[in-house]
Amino acid sequence: HVISGMFEEYRSGLLIDRAHLLGRYHWVDAGHKVVGVGSVGLLAFVLLLQGRDENDLLVLQIKQAVRSVLEPFTAASSLPTHGQRVVAGQRITQAATDAFLGSTEGPDRSYYVRQLRDMKWSPDPLEMSEEAYETYAGLCGAALARAHARSGDSVAIAAYLGSSDAFDRAIQEFAAAYTLQNNHDFSAYTRA
């Protein structure tokens, strides 16, 4: 079975503590998963694993990794597979990555593996007060800034930003112009 072979390769590449934890689970079933809009056309599978009893379940997703959309404009990744590149990128940019994040190879395709949690939640900005919306936007901005700071050369970033607020003002001006463009585009769409 191809998926079980991919799973065993993934398991053998995990850090020892994670491999030990995963060793407490056994394979129950696997299935094909239809993924969201951003991943249309990519292969994805889910694996159901069981631990000590029927209440101790773990669901992993094996998702196809393809070349970065930036690759035509930059150098190719130094990592040997697209799955490894995706995993490295997530580990670099995320404050806390999935303990089961890893990669594997299948026939003619590269994959990354992560714990599947379909409990994603996103607040509805239309239901927020202005104060709550500003707080939420600030948290999103802080998370994005942290990811960029972790993934880049912090000395070069600090030198580029300097000690003035010129960068902050430039980002604010861009955001305001982008908002106007979005409003214009939405009006044109609505009229059409």
Secondary structure, DSSP 8 states (H G I E B T S, - for coil): -HHHHHHHHHHHTS-HHHHHHHTT-EEEEEEE----GGGTT--EEEEEEE-SSTT-EEEEEEEEE---TTGGGS---SSSSHHHHHHHHHHHH-SS--TT-EEEEETTEEEEEEE---------GGGS-HHHHHHHHHHHHHHHHHHHHHHS-HHHHHHHH-SSSHHHHHHHHHHHHHHHHHHHHHHHHHH-
